Each structure stands twice: as structure tokens, then as C-alpha cells.
Amino acid sequence: MYSKDQLRYEPLPLPDRVELPEAEALKAAEAFRAYMAQRHTVRDFRPDPVPEAVIAASVAAAGTAPSGANHQPWHFVAIADPAMKAEIRAAAEAEEESFYAGGGGEEWLKALEPIGTGASKPHLEIAPWLIVVFAQRYGVTKEGERYKNYYVPESVGIATGLLIAALHHAGLSALTHTPNPMRFLNALCDRPESEKPVMILAVGHPAAEATVPAAAKIKKPLAEILTVRRG
């Protein structure tokens, strides 16, 4: 929560410099790409517990993300409570049943066929942790005054990407889930009206029988996602 006396420009010397020689930079970039290629979205989790400290450290890494005006318009609720997870699953499946019964539209449902998803979401209970990502549409100062947040979807998206990478770095798997509507999560997680739930991450270790759809391993080649303009 901001205080008015904190909202002023005060330049500081760059506290950290992470620089590598050209050869080492390329080696590090390629190693990171290869490591991130080992990240897989799974729907089959082991119920084995994951220490809360690991989740907290991963969320702390997400909190280092850049954001519009440095307002950091995000909040993460980590849930291990079985009753809360069961409630989230029930609400999500109710919506998913309508979606897969035709509410999602023919084109969307056809696009999901190679992924093999369906209305049943047992992972929302089996995974030891659910992390609900909230986007803060506006903030409130210590004086009780509202202030606008900027580039909220972009900022929250960057932070969530860092969170997924941090969880992978900790040896965990995660599944992104975006049930709609999700407003029930505000009351369930005791979050204010100013926040909008945008995603649920199921987090844990993959089960021995975990699989991934073959289609999920098809990634666009670099030539399709990168354009370089040299002067």
C-alpha cells in the first residue's frame, strides 16, 4: 500500500549488474532455453505435500516483475486447504460442463480436441497447492485515496510468467486454469472488490502416470516468432 510521501522520484545507483561476456551470454541463454523446454503443463499430480516456503519463494520471485508505474498490481493467494480446493473444483466444473456442452462454441471446442481437456478437473483437489492470481484494478493509499493502476493485464501477465518459471526452477509442475466467471474467488479468498481473479495455477509434482498431449510439444519454430531488423 502506497503512501503519498513515497511517490516521488529519487534515482539510485544501479544496485546490481548481471553482465556476461558474449560467449557466456549465448551459452547461458541457450542453457535456459533448454531448461525451460523441460517445463510441461500436466493435469496429473501427486498429492505429496510441497513446503509452503517453496511456494512463498516462488511468489517472491514473481513479485520482482516490472509493472506499470511500479504499482505491482497483483496479489497471489496460495491455497492448501482441502475444503477450499474442493469448493474451487466444484465451481470450476459447473462452468466447464456448460462450456463443453456447447457453450464454448464449435471453433474453440475443436481447437481443444488435440489437448484432450474436459469438464472434469480433479487436479484442482489433488494438487497440493492452488495459487489464485488476482489483478488489482486500482490501489488505495495509506490515506485511503484510490489511485489508478496502469498496464494491469500486461504487468500481471509478466509476473505470472515469472511465477511459472520460478516454480519450474524449484522442480514443480503447474497447470494454468481460467474458469469463467471467477468472481466467487474474491469471497472465498477474502480479497477486495478492487481485485479481479484472472487465473488459477495448480502446483505440485507430476504423478508417475502423468502424460502430456503430443500436440502440446509442437512449438512454433524461431523463424515464426522472431523478426530481426538490422540497421
Secondary structure as GFF3:
##gff-version 3
##sequence-region A 1 231
A	DSSP	three_ten_helix	4	6	.	.	.	ID=ss1
A	DSSP	alpha_helix	22	36	.	.	.	ID=ss2
A	DSSP	alpha_helix	52	62	.	.	.	ID=ss3
A	DSSP	beta_strand	74	79	.	.	.	ID=ss4
A	DSSP	alpha_helix	82	98	.	.	.	ID=ss5
A	DSSP	pi_helix	99	103	.	.	.	ID=ss6
A	DSSP	alpha_helix	106	112	.	.	.	ID=ss7
A	DSSP	three_ten_helix	113	115	.	.	.	ID=ss8
A	DSSP	alpha_helix	123	126	.	.	.	ID=ss9
A	DSSP	beta_strand	129	136	.	.	.	ID=ss10
A	DSSP	beta_strand	138	140	.	.	.	ID=ss11
A	DSSP	beta_strand	146	148	.	.	.	ID=ss12
A	DSSP	alpha_helix	152	169	.	.	.	ID=ss13
A	DSSP	beta_strand	173	177	.	.	.	ID=ss14
A	DSSP	alpha_helix	184	189	.	.	.	ID=ss15
A	DSSP	beta_strand	195	204	.	.	.	ID=ss16
A	DSSP	three_ten_helix	214	217	.	.	.	ID=ss17
A	DSSP	alpha_helix	222	225	.	.	.	ID=ss18
###
